[in-house]
Amino acid sequence: MIGTIFVLSMTGLLFAQEKAKPEKPAEAAKPQAAKQEEVKKEEPAKPMKYRMEGIITAIDAGGKKITIKQSKVKRERTVTLGISKKMAQKLSNLKVGNLVNIWVSGKTITSLTKVE
């Protein structure tokens, strides 16, 4: 009797395992691949634009970079930023020690004004 119950219980497990298998695995994978392609087609987020104020500590005209020291923030910091093509023309008017307001997009200065 116990042997019969054991055999019937094992047969039930085999049928349960067969029902769990998907009939067409290739078709089930296609929708997931399509979703992944849609995610990849999304454009990357645009860099955030923000304003900074600080004192120029270094100007690298050849490398098109400016280093600015910020002291009016929670913690004092020094930041080196790249300059856009439009701002490269304004480098001749700037000197180390000038106080400037700048608009930054990513790590590039898009607008710069000297504070007098």
Secondary structure by P-SEA (a helix, b strand, c coil): caaaaaaaaaaaaaaaaaaaccccccccaaaaaaaaaaaaaccccccccbbbbbbbccccccccbbbbbbccccccbbbbbbbccccccccccccccccbbbbbccccccbbbbcc
